[in-house]
Amino acid sequence: MKGETNGKMIRCFVVFFCSLVILSAGCKTKSRNQATISGQFIHAAGEKIILLELDTKSIRRIDSTSLDAAGKFAFRTNPEEPGFYMLQSQQGKVLVLYADKGNTITLSGDYSSFPDGIIVNGPKEAELLEEFFRFTRKNEKKVDSLENLLMEGQERPGYDRLTAEIDSVFKNIWYNQREFEKAFIDRNPASLVSLIVLNYAFGRYPVLSPEEDSVYYLKLDQNLMSAFPDNKHVRFHHQRVLEYQREKAIKQNHPD
């Protein structure tokens, strides 16, 4: 009787141990599929932030939270593939992020200067994206300053000369942005982040256009289709490139 009881206990222990192993494996699988976006901001207690996914043709809301008394927050999402997300502040400003399965992205900085004062730590792609936006926001601030000068000088003597000077400075900023974007893509031709760089509108228009900069559109298409053939952002870019090529062929065959 005692041996039978011990046998039952052993069988129960084996079943229980196996259950723990299965449960643990399941948790690990789920963890590997999750992306975590968390951080701590100063001057942010009680502020609300929203997590959005940047899709090919729309922006989808995923979650929202209020930062605690210490300015801490955390989001967990389950990306099906590498993609782009946005954190939106209560004031409507956005920070674009890259995330994939298993990524841990940590943010820190001053919420009162969001997104400029935010530092991103995470996988290489996430930090590449921060590099691009850090450079671009500096140029955007320069352009904003030029526009303010134009507005302030409208009623003053010498406005035509001021306009010409500001136009010259703006062209230099535009050229600087173009060269940075082309160099960025040349360094990272197989990075999904380069799609953000290629399509980013600096002011009203993208800096790199399919007409003048088709080599960069084609370079990304070839490299990304090889690296991420099933990614929705890559497929969307591929279709755009095909459409540009069709339009170009039509214009060449029918110049009038």
ZALUM-408353 format. One line per 4 residues: number of its first residue (from 1); for each residue z, y, x of N, C-alpha, C, O. Coordinates in steps of 0.05 Angstrom, whole numbers, plus 32768, in hexadecimal, padded with zeros to 4 digits. Layout:
NUM> Z,Y,X,Z,Y,X,Z,Y,X,Z,Y,X | ...
***
This chain:
1> 8000,7FE8,8011,8000,8000,8000,8000,8019,8011,7FF2,802C,800C | 8010,8018,8027,8012,802F,8039,7FF7,8033,8047,7FEE,8049,804B | 7FEA,801C,804F,7FD0,801E,805D,7FBB,8029,804A,7FAA,8039,8053 | 7FBD,8022,8030,7FA9,802C,801D,7FAC,804A,8019,7F99,8059,8018
5> 7FC6,8053,8018,7FCB,806F,8015,7FC1,807F,802D,7FB4,8094,802B | 7FC6,8074,8045,7FBC,8081,805E,7F9E,8083,805E,7F92,8096,8067 | 7F91,806D,8054,7F74,806D,8053,7F69,8082,8041,7F56,8090,8047 | 7F76,8085,8029,7F6E,809A,8017,7F71,80B6,8023,7F60,80C7,8020
9> 7F88,80BA,8031,7F8D,80D3,803D,7F78,80DA,8053,7F6E,80F0,8055 | 7F70,80C5,8062,7F5C,80C9,8077,7F41,80D0,806A,7F33,80E2,8074 | 7F3A,80C1,8054,7F20,80C7,8047,7F20,80E3,803B,7F0C,80F1,803D | 7F37,80EB,8030,7F39,8106,8024,7F37,811B,803A,7F2A,8130,8036
13> 7F43,8115,8051,7F41,8129,8068,7F25,812B,8071,7F1C,8141,8078 | 7F16,8115,8073,7EFB,8115,807C,7EE9,8125,8069,7ED9,8136,8071 | 7EED,8120,804F,7EDE,812F,803B,7EE4,814D,803D,7ED2,815D,803C | 7EFE,8154,8040,7F06,8170,8042,7EFA,817D,805B,7EF1,8193,805A
17> 7EFB,816E,8071,7EF0,8179,808A,7ED2,817D,8088,7EC8,8192,8091 | 7EC4,816A,807C,7EA7,816D,8079,7EA1,8185,8067,7E8E,8194,806C | 7EB1,8189,8052,7EAD,81A0,8041,7EB0,81BA,8050,7EA1,81CD,804C | 7EC4,81BB,8061,7EC8,81D3,8071,7EB0,81D8,8084,7EA8,81EF,8087
21> 7EA6,81C2,808F,7E8E,81C5,80A1,7E77,81D0,8092,7E69,81E2,809B | 7E72,81C5,807A,7E5B,81CE,8069,7E5F,81EB,8061,7E4C,81FB,8062 | 7E78,81F1,8059,7E7D,820D,8050,7E7A,8220,8067,7E6E,8236,8064 | 7E84,8218,807F,7E81,8229,8097,7E64,822D,809E,7E5C,8243,80A5
25> 7E54,8218,809D,7E38,821A,80A3,7E2A,822D,8090,7E19,823D,8097 | 7E32,822B,8076,7E26,823C,8061,7E2D,8259,8067,7E1C,826B,8063 | 7E46,825F,806F,7E4E,827A,8074,7E3F,8285,808C,7E37,829D,808C | 7E3B,8274,80A1,7E2D,827E,80B8,7E10,8284,80B2,7E05,8298,80BB
29> 7E03,8273,80A1,7DE8,8278,8098,7DE6,8293,808A,7DD4,82A3,808F | 7DF9,8298,8078,7DF9,82B1,8069,7DFD,82C9,807B,7DF0,82DD,8078 | 7E0F,82C5,808F,7E14,82DB,80A2,7DFB,82E1,80B2,7DF5,82F8,80B7 | 7DED,82CC,80BB,7DD4,82D1,80CA,7DBF,82DF,80BA,7DAF,82EE,80C6
33> 7DBF,82DC,80A0,7DAB,82E9,808F,7DB3,8305,8088,7DA2,8314,807D | 7DCB,830D,808C,7DD5,8328,8085,7DCF,833C,809A,7DCE,8336,80B2 | 7DCC,8354,8092,7DCC,836B,80A4,7DE4,837D,809C,7DE8,8382,8084 | 7DF3,8386,80AF,7E0A,8397,80AA,7E04,83B3,80B5,7DFD,83B6,80CC
37> 7E08,83C6,80A4,7E06,83E2,80AC,7E21,83EF,80A6,7E28,83F3,808F | 7E2F,83F6,80BB,7E49,8401,80B7,7E4E,8417,80CB,7E3E,841C,80DD | 7E65,8425,80C8,7E6B,843A,80DB,7E83,844A,80D3,7E91,8444,80C0 | 7E87,8460,80E2,7E9D,8472,80DD,7E94,848E,80E5,7E8B,8493,80FB
41> 7E96,84A1,80D2,7E8E,84BD,80D6,7EA7,84CE,80D5,7EBA,84C9,80C6 | 7EA7,84E4,80E4,7EBC,84F8,80E1,7EB3,850C,80CB,7E9B,850E,80C6 | 7EC6,851A,80C0,7EC0,852D,80AA,7EB2,851F,8093,7E9F,852B,8088 | 7EBA,8507,808C,7EAB,84F8,8078,7EBD,84EB,8063,7EB2,84DD,8051
45> 7ED7,84EE,8063,7EE8,84E0,8050,7EE0,84E6,8034,7EDE,84FE,802C | 7EDC,84D1,8024,7ED6,84D4,8008,7EB9,84DA,8002,7EB1,84DA,7FEB | 7EA8,84DF,8017,7E8C,84E4,8012,7E7E,84CB,800A,7E85,84B5,8011 | 7E69,84CE,7FFA,7E59,84B7,7FF0,7E3F,84B5,7FFF,7E32,84C8,8005
49> 7E38,849C,8007,7E1E,8497,8013,7E10,8480,8004,7E1D,846F,7FF8 | 7DF6,8481,8004,7DE5,846E,7FF6,7DD4,845F,800A,7DC9,846B,801C | 7DD1,8445,8006,7DBF,8434,8016,7DA6,842F,8006,7DA7,8425,7FF0 | 7D8F,8436,8012,7D75,8432,8005,7D63,8421,8017,7D66,8422,802F
53> 7D50,8413,800B,7D3C,8405,801B,7D22,8414,8018,7D19,841B,8002 | 7D15,8419,802F,7CFB,8426,8030,7CE6,8411,802E,7CE0,8403,8041 | 7CD9,840F,8016,7CC4,83FB,8011,7CAA,8408,8018,7CA8,841F,8021 | 7C94,83F9,8015,7C7A,8403,801C,7C70,8419,8009,7C61,842B,8012
57> 7C78,8418,7FF0,7C6F,842C,7FDD,7C86,8439,7FCD,7C80,8449,7FBB | 7C9E,8431,7FD3,7CB4,843C,7FC3,7CCE,843B,7FD4,7CCE,842F,7FE9 | 7CE3,8447,7FC9,7CFE,8446,7FD5,7D10,8439,7FC1,7D13,8442,7FAA | 7D1E,8424,7FCA,7D2F,8414,7FB8,7D4C,8418,7FBF,7D54,8414,7FD6
61> 7D5C,841E,7FAB,7D79,8421,7FAF,7D86,8406,7FB1,7D81,83F4,7FA1 | 7D97,8402,7FC6,7DA4,83E8,7FCA,7DC2,83EA,7FC3,7DCC,83D8,7FB5 | 7DD0,83FE,7FCD,7DED,83FF,7FC9,7DF6,841C,7FCF,7DE7,842C,7FDA | 7E0F,8421,7FC8,7E1B,843B,7FCF,7E39,8436,7FD3,7E45,8423,7FC9
65> 7E46,8449,7FE2,7E62,8446,7FE6,7E6E,8462,7FED,7E5F,8474,7FF5 | 7E88,8464,7FEB,7E96,847C,7FF3,7EA5,8476,800D,7EB2,8461,800F | 7EA3,8488,8020,7EB1,8484,803A,7ECF,8486,8035,7ED8,8497,8026 | 7EDE,8476,8043,7EFB,8476,803F,7F08,848E,804E,7EFA,849F,8059
69> 7F22,848F,804E,7F30,84A6,8059,7F2B,84A9,8077,7F2D,84BF,8082 | 7F23,8493,8084,7F1D,8495,80A1,7F00,8499,80A6,7EF7,849A,80BD | 7EF0,849C,8091,7ED3,84A0,8094,7EC4,8486,8099,7EAD,8487,80A2 | 7ED0,846F,8093,7EC3,8456,8098,7EB3,844C,807F,7EBA,8453,8068
73> 7E9E,843C,8084,7E8E,8430,806F,7E81,8417,8079,7E7F,8413,8092 | 7E77,8407,8067,7E68,83EF,806F,7E55,83E6,8058,7E5D,83E5,8041 | 7E3D,83DF,8060,7E2A,83D3,804D,7E21,83B9,8058,7E1E,83B5,8070 | 7E1D,83A5,8046,7E11,838C,804E,7DF9,8386,803C,7DFB,8387,8024
77> 7DE3,8380,8049,7DCB,837A,8039,7DBE,8361,8044,7DC4,8359,805B | 7DAB,8355,8035,7D9E,833D,803E,7D80,8342,8040,7D71,833B,802E | 7D77,834D,8056,7D5A,8353,8059,7D4A,8339,805A,7D51,8326,8069 | 7D34,8338,804C,7D22,8321,804D,7D12,8321,8067,7D09,830C,8070
81> 7D0E,8338,8072,7CFE,833C,808A,7D06,8356,8098,7D14,8366,808C | 7CFD,835B,80B0,7D03,8375,80BD,7CF8,838C,80AC,7CE2,838A,80A2 | 7D08,83A1,80A9,7CFE,83B8,8099,7D0E,83D1,809E,7D1E,83D3,80B1 | 7D0A,83E4,808C,7D16,83FF,8090,7D28,8406,8078,7D22,8400,8061
85> 7D3E,8412,807F,7D52,841A,806C,7D59,8438,8070,7D53,8443,8085 | 7D66,8443,805C,7D6E,845F,805E,7D8A,8462,8055,7D92,8457,8040 | 7D9A,8471,8063,7DB4,847A,805A,7DB1,8496,804F,7DA7,84A8,805E | 7DB9,849B,8037,7DB6,84B6,802B,7DD1,84C2,8027,7DE3,84B5,801A
89> 7DD5,84DA,8031,7DEF,84E7,802E,7DF2,84F3,8012,7DDF,84F4,8003 | 7E0A,84FB,800C,7E0F,8508,7FF2,7DFF,8521,7FEE,7DFA,852A,7FD8 | 7DF7,852D,8004,7DE7,8546,8004,7DC9,8541,8003,7DB9,8553,8002 | 7DC1,8527,8002,7DA5,8520,7FFF,7D96,851C,801A,7D7E,8516,8019
93> 7DA4,851F,8030,7D97,851B,804A,7D96,84FD,8051,7DA8,84EE,8048 | 7D81,84F5,8060,7D7E,84D8,8065,7D7C,84D2,8082,7D73,84E2,8093 | 7D86,84BA,8089,7D84,84AE,80A3,7D75,8494,80A1,7D7E,8482,8092 | 7D5E,8492,80AE,7D4D,8479,80AD,7D57,8465,80C1,7D5D,846C,80D8
97> 7D5A,844C,80B8,7D64,8437,80C9,7D52,841F,80C9,7D43,841A,80B6 | 7D53,840F,80DE,7D45,83F5,80DF,7D59,83DF,80DE,7D6F,83E1,80E9 | 7D53,83CA,80CE,7D66,83B3,80CD,7D56,8399,80C8,7D41,8399,80BB | 7D61,8384,80D2,7D56,8369,80CF,7D6E,8356,80CA,7D85,835E,80CC
101> 7D67,833D,80C4,7D7C,8329,80C0,7D8E,8327,80D8,7D85,8326,80EF | 7DA8,8327,80D3,7DBC,8323,80E8,7DC2,833C,80F8,7DD4,833B,810A | 7DB5,8352,80F3,7DBA,836B,8102,7DD5,8377,80FA,7DDD,8376,80E3 | 7DE2,8383,810E,7DFA,8393,8109,7DF3,83AF,8114,7DEF,83B3,812C
105> 7DF4,83C2,8102,7DEE,83DE,8109,7E06,83EF,8104,7E11,83EF,80EE | 7E0F,83FD,8119,7E28,840C,8117,7E21,842A,811B,7E13,8432,812E | 7E2B,843A,8109,7E26,8457,810A,7E40,8466,810F,7E56,845E,8107 | 7E3D,847C,811D,7E55,848E,8122,7E4B,84AA,8125,7E33,84AF,8128
109> 7E5E,84BD,8123,7E57,84D9,8126,7E62,84EB,8112,7E75,84E3,8103 | 7E58,8503,8110,7E62,8518,80FF,7E52,8519,80E5,7E3A,8520,80E5 | 7E5F,8512,80CF,7E51,8512,80B5,7E47,852D,80AD,7E33,8530,809E | 7E55,8542,80B5,7E4E,855D,80AD,7E33,8566,80B8,7E27,8579,80AE
113> 7E29,8558,80CD,7E0F,855E,80D7,7DFC,8546,80D3,7DE9,8542,80E3 | 7E01,8536,80BF,7DF0,851F,80B8,7DD3,8528,80B2,7DD0,853C,80A4 | 7DBE,851B,80BC,7DBF,8504,80CE,7DBF,850B,80EC,7DC0,84F9,80FD | 7DBD,8525,80F2,7DBA,852D,810E,7DD1,8523,8120,7DCC,851B,8137
117> 7DE9,8524,8116,7E00,851D,8126,7E08,8500,8126,7E1E,84F9,812E | 7DF6,84EF,811C,7DFC,84D2,811A,7DF0,84C2,8131,7DD9,84C6,8137 | 7E01,84B1,813D,7DF8,849F,8153,7DF5,8483,8148,7E07,8479,813A | 7DDF,8476,814E,7DD9,845B,8144,7DDB,8447,815B,7DCF,844B,8170
121> 7DEB,8432,8157,7DED,841C,816A,7DE5,8402,815C,7DEF,83FD,8146 | 7DD4,83F3,8169,7DCB,83DA,815C,7DB5,83CD,816D,7DB4,83D1,8185 | 7DA4,83BE,8160,7D8E,83B1,816F,7D7A,83C6,817A,7D7B,83DD,8172 | 7D69,83BD,818C,7D57,83CF,819A,7D46,83DF,8186,7D43,83F7,8189
125> 7D3C,83D2,8171,7D2B,83E0,815E,7D3A,83F7,8150,7D2F,840D,814C | 7D53,83F3,8149,7D63,8407,813C,7D67,841F,814E,7D66,8436,8145 | 7D6B,841A,8168,7D6F,8430,817B,7D55,843E,8182,7D55,8456,8187 | 7D3F,842F,8181,7D24,843C,8185,7D1F,8450,816E,7D15,8466,8173
129> 7D26,8448,8156,7D22,845A,813F,7D33,8473,8142,7D2A,8489,813C | 7D4C,846F,814B,7D5D,8487,814F,7D51,8499,8164,7D53,84B1,8162 | 7D46,848D,817A,7D39,849D,818F,7D23,84AF,8183,7D21,84C6,818A | 7D12,84A3,8172,7CFC,84B2,8167,7D07,84C9,8155,7CFD,84E0,8158
133> 7D1A,84C4,8144,7D23,84D9,8132,7D34,84EE,8141,7D33,8505,8139 | 7D41,84E6,8156,7D50,84FA,8165,7D3D,850E,8171,7D42,8527,8171 | 7D27,8504,817D,7D13,8516,8189,7D05,8527,8173,7D02,853F,8176 | 7CFE,851A,815D,7CEF,8528,8148,7CFF,853D,813A,7CF5,8553,8134
137> 7D19,8538,8135,7D2A,854C,8128,7D2D,8565,8139,7D2F,857B,812E | 7D2D,8562,8153,7D2E,8579,8165,7D15,858B,8161,7D17,85A3,815F | 7CFE,857E,8160,7CE5,858D,815B,7CE4,8599,813F,7CDA,85B0,813C | 7CEF,858B,812C,7CEF,8596,8110,7D01,85AF,810F,7CFB,85C2,8100
141> 7D17,85AE,811E,7D29,85C6,811E,7D1B,85DE,812A,7D1F,85F4,8122 | 7D0B,85D9,813F,7CFC,85EE,814B,7CE8,85FA,8138,7CE5,8613,8136 | 7CDB,85E9,8128,7CC8,85F2,8114,7CD6,8602,80FE,7CCC,8617,80F5 | 7CED,85F9,80F6,7CFD,8608,80E2,7D04,8624,80EC,7D03,8637,80DD
145> 7D0B,8625,8105,7D12,863F,8111,7CFA,8652,8111,7CFD,866A,810C | 7CE2,8647,8117,7CCA,8657,8117,7CC4,8661,80FA,7CBC,8679,80F7 | 7CC8,8650,80E7,7CC2,8658,80CB,7CD6,866E,80C2,7CCE,8681,80B4 | 7CEF,866C,80CC,7D02,8681,80C5,7CFB,869C,80D2,7CFE,86B1,80C6
149> 7CF0,869B,80EB,7CE7,86B3,80F8,7CD1,86C0,80E9,7CD0,86D9,80E6 | 7CBE,86B0,80DF,7CA8,86BA,80CF,7CB2,86C8,80B6,7CA9,86DE,80AF | 7CC5,86BB,80A8,7CCF,86C6,8090,7CDD,86E1,8095,7CDA,86F4,8086 | 7CED,86E2,80AA,7CFC,86FA,80B1,7CEB,8711,80BA,7CF2,8728,80B7
153> 7CD3,870A,80C6,7CC2,871F,80D1,7CAC,8729,80BF,7C9B,8739,80C8 | 7CAC,8720,80A6,7C96,8727,8094,7C93,8745,8090,7C7D,874F,808E | 7CA9,8753,808E,7CA8,8770,8088,7CAA,8781,80A1,7CAD,879A,809F | 7CA9,8775,80B9,7CAD,8785,80D1,7C92,878B,80DE,7C7E,877C,80DA
157> 7C90,87A0,80EE,7C78,87A6,80FD,7C71,8790,8111,7C84,8783,811C | 7C58,878B,8116,7C50,8777,8129,7C51,875B,811F,7C52,8747,812E | 7C4F,8758,8104,7C51,873D,80F8,7C3A,872C,8100,7C3D,8714,8104 | 7C22,8738,8102,7C0A,8728,810A,7C0E,871C,8126,7C07,8705,812A
161> 7C18,872C,8138,7C1D,8722,8153,7C32,870C,8153,7C30,86F8,8161 | 7C47,8710,8143,7C5C,86FC,8141,7C51,86E2,8136,7C58,86CC,813F | 7C3F,86E4,8122,7C33,86CC,8116,7C23,86BD,812B,7C24,86A4,812D | 7C14,86CB,813B,7C04,86BE,8150,7C15,86B1,8165,7C0F,869A,816E
165> 7C2B,86BE,816C,7C3D,86B2,8180,7C4B,8699,8175,7C4D,8685,8183 | 7C54,869A,815C,7C61,8683,8150,7C4D,866C,814C,7C54,8655,8150 | 7C34,8673,8145,7C20,865E,8142,7C1B,8650,815D,7C17,8637,815D | 7C1C,865F,8173,7C18,8652,818D,7C2F,8640,8194,7C2B,862A,819E
169> 7C48,8649,818E,7C5F,8638,8193,7C5E,861F,8182,7C65,8609,818B | 7C57,8622,8169,7C55,860B,8157,7C41,85F6,8161,7C47,85DE,8160 | 7C2A,8600,816B,7C16,85ED,8175,7C21,85DD,818D,7C1B,85C6,8190 | 7C31,85EB,819E,7C3E,85DD,81B4,7C51,85C7,81AB,7C52,85B1,81B6
173> 7C61,85CE,8196,7C74,85BA,818B,7C64,85A2,817F,7C6C,858B,8183 | 7C4F,85A9,8170,7C3E,8594,8164,7C32,8582,8179,7C32,8569,8176 | 7C28,858E,818F,7C1D,857E,81A5,7C33,856D,81B2,7C2E,8555,81B8 | 7C4A,8578,81B6,7C61,8569,81C1,7C68,8551,81B0,7C6D,853B,81BA
177> 7C68,8555,8196,7C6E,853F,8183,7C58,8529,8184,7C5E,8511,8184 | 7C3F,8532,8185,7C29,851F,8187,7C2B,850D,81A0,7C28,84F5,819E | 7C30,851A,81B6,7C31,850C,81CF,7C49,84F8,81D0,7C47,84E2,81DA | 7C5F,8501,81C4,7C76,84EF,81C3,7C70,84D6,81B1,7C76,84C0,81B9
181> 7C63,84DB,819A,7C5D,84C5,8188,7C49,84B1,8194,7C4C,8499,8192 | 7C35,84BC,81A2,7C21,84AA,81AE,7C2E,849A,81C5,7C29,8482,81C7 | 7C3F,84A7,81D5,7C4D,8498,81EA,7C60,8483,81DF,7C62,846D,81EA | 7C6D,848A,81C9,7C80,8477,81BC,7C71,845E,81B3,7C7A,8448,81B8
185> 7C5A,8462,81A6,7C4A,844B,819D,7C3F,843B,81B4,7C3E,8422,81B3 | 7C36,8448,81C9,7C2C,843A,81E0,7C42,8429,81ED,7C3C,8413,81F7 | 7C5B,8433,81EC,7C71,8423,81F8,7C7A,840D,81E5,7C85,83F8,81EE | 7C76,8410,81CB,7C80,83FD,81B7,7C6B,83F4,81A3,7C6E,83F8,818B
189> 7C54,83E9,81AD,7C3E,83E3,819A,7C44,83CB,8187,7C36,83C8,8173 | 7C58,83BB,818E,7C5E,83A4,817C,7C79,83A9,816E,7C85,8396,8165 | 7C81,83C2,816C,7C9B,83C8,815E,7C95,83D3,8142,7C84,83E4,813F | 7CA4,83C9,812F,7CA1,83D3,8114,7CA8,83F0,8112,7C9E,83FF,8101
193> 7CBA,83F9,8123,7CC2,8415,8123,7CAB,8428,8128,7CAA,843E,811E | 7C97,841E,8137,7C7F,842F,813C,7C70,8436,8123,7C61,8449,8122 | 7C74,8426,810E,7C67,842D,80F4,7C73,8446,80E8,7C65,8457,80DD | 7C8E,8449,80EC,7C9B,8462,80E2,7C90,847A,80F2,7C8A,848F,80E7
197> 7C8E,8476,810D,7C84,848B,811E,7C67,8493,8116,7C61,84AB,8114 | 7C57,847F,8112,7C3B,8484,810B,7C37,8494,80F1,7C26,84A5,80EF | 7C48,848F,80DE,7C45,849A,80C3,7C57,84B1,80BD,7C57,84BC,80A7 | 7C67,84B9,80D1,7C7A,84CF,80CB,7C6C,84EA,80C8,7C5B,84F1,80D8
201> 7C73,84F7,80B2,7C68,8512,80AC,7C79,8527,80B9,7C8F,852C,80B1 | 7C6E,8534,80CD,7C7B,854A,80DA,7C72,8564,80CD,7C5D,856F,80D4 | 7C82,856D,80BA,7C78,8583,80A9,7C69,8577,8091,7C74,8564,8085 | 7C51,8581,808B,7C43,8577,8074,7C32,855E,807A,7C2C,854F,8068
205> 7C2A,855B,8093,7C17,8546,8099,7C22,8533,80AF,7C31,853C,80C0 | 7C19,851A,80B0,7C1F,8508,80C6,7C13,8514,80E0,7BFD,8520,80DF | 7C21,8511,80F6,7C18,851C,810F,7BFF,850C,8119,7BED,8518,8124 | 7C00,84F2,8116,7BEA,84E1,811E,7BDA,84D9,8105,7BE4,84CE,80F2
209> 7BC0,84DF,8105,7BAF,84DA,80EE,7B9C,84C3,80F4,7B94,84BF,810B | 7B94,84B4,80DF,7B81,849E,80E4,7B65,84A8,80ED,7B57,8499,80FA | 7B5F,84C1,80E8,7B45,84CC,80F1,7B45,84D2,810F,7B33,84C9,811D | 7B5A,84E0,8118,7B5B,84E8,8134,7B69,84D4,8146,7B64,84D3,815E
213> 7B7A,84C3,813B,7B8A,84B1,814B,7B87,8494,8142,7B9A,8485,8142 | 7B6F,848C,813C,7B6A,8471,8132,7B72,845C,8146,7B79,8445,813E | 7B71,8463,8160,7B78,844F,8174,7B95,8446,8171,7B9B,842E,8176 | 7BA7,8458,8168,7BC3,8450,8164,7BC7,8440,814A,7BD8,842E,8149
217> 7BB7,8446,8136,7BB8,8436,811E,7BAF,841A,8123,7BBB,8407,811A | 7B9A,8417,8133,7B8F,83FD,8139,7BA1,83EE,814C,7BA5,83D6,8149 | 7BAD,83FC,815F,7BBF,83EF,8172,7BD7,83E3,8164,7BDE,83CC,8169 | 7BE3,83F1,8151,7BFA,83E7,8142,7BF1,83D0,8130,7BFF,83BC,812E
221> 7BDA,83D3,8124,7BD1,83BE,8112,7BCD,83A3,8121,7BD7,838F,8118 | 7BC1,83A4,8138,7BBC,838C,8147,7BD6,8380,8152,7BDA,8367,814F | 7BE7,8390,815D,7C00,8385,8168,7C14,837C,8153,7C20,8367,8156 | 7C16,838B,813D,7C2A,8383,8129,7C20,836C,8118,7C31,835B,8110
225> 7C07,836A,8113,7BFC,8353,8104,7C00,8339,8114,7C04,8324,8109 | 7C00,833C,812F,7C05,8325,8140,7C23,831E,8140,7C2A,8306,8140 | 7C34,8332,8140,7C51,832D,8142,7C5E,8328,8128,7C70,8317,8126 | 7C55,8336,8112,7C62,8334,80F8,7C4D,8331,80E2,7C4B,8343,80D1
229> 7C3D,831C,80E2,7C27,831A,80CF,7C2F,831A,80B2,7C1E,8321,80A0 | 7C47,8312,80AB,7C50,8310,808F,7C62,8327,8086,7C6A,8328,806F | 7C67,833A,8098,7C79,8350,8091,7C6A,8364,807E,7C53,836A,8083 | 7C78,836C,8069,7C6B,837D,8055,7C62,8398,8060,7C4D,83A3,8058
233> 7C71,83A4,8072,7C6A,83BD,807E,7C51,83BA,808F,7C40,83CC,8090 | 7C4F,83A4,809E,7C38,839F,80AF,7C1F,8399,809E,7C0A,83A3,80A4 | 7C23,8389,8089,7C0C,8384,8077,7C02,839D,806A,7BE9,83A1,8067 | 7C14,83AF,8062,7C0C,83C8,8055,7BFC,83D9,8069,7BE8,83E5,8062
237> 7C05,83DA,8082,7BF7,83EA,8096,7BDC,83DD,809B,7BC8,83EC,809F | 7BDA,83C3,809C,7BC1,83B5,80A1,7BAD,83BC,808B,7B95,83C1,8091 | 7BB5,83BD,8072,7BA3,83C4,805C,7B9A,83E1,805E,7B83,83E7,8058 | 7BAC,83F2,8067,7BA4,840E,806B,7B8F,8411,8080,7B7C,8420,807D
241> 7B92,8402,8096,7B7F,8403,80AC,7B64,83F9,80A3,7B4F,8405,80A9 | 7B64,83E4,8093,7B4A,83D9,8089,7B3D,83EE,8077,7B25,83F1,8077 | 7B4D,83FC,8067,7B42,8410,8055,7B37,8428,8065,7B21,8432,805E | 7B44,8430,807A,7B3A,8445,808B,7B1F,843D,8098,7B0C,844D,8099
245> 7B1E,8424,80A1,7B05,841A,80AD,7AEE,841A,8099,7AD8,8420,80A0 | 7AF4,8412,8080,7ADF,8411,806C,7AD5,842E,8066,7ABD,8432,8064 | 7AE8,8440,8063,7AE0,845C,805E,7AD0,8468,8075,7ABD,8476,8070 | 7AD7,8461,808D,7AC9,846B,80A5,7AAC,8460,80A5,7A99,846E,80AB
249> 7AAA,8446,809E,7A8F,8439,809E,7A7E,8446,8088,7A66,844A,808C | 7A89,844C,8071,7A7A,8459,805B,7A70,8474,8064,7A59,847C,805E | 7A82,8484,8071,7A7A,849F,807A,7A64,849E,808F,7A52,84AF,808F | 7A65,8489,80A0,7A51,8487,80B5,7A36,847F,80A9,7A21,8488,80B3
253> 7A37,846E,8095,7A1E,8465,8088,7A13,8479,8074,79FB,8479,806E | 7A24,848B,806A,7A1B,84A0,8057,7A27,84BA,8060,7A39,84C5,8053 | 7A1C,84C6,8076,7A27,84DF,8081,7A26,84F6,806D,7A36,8509,8070 | 7A14,84F6,805A,7A13,850C,8047,7A28,8509,8031,7A29,851A,801F
***
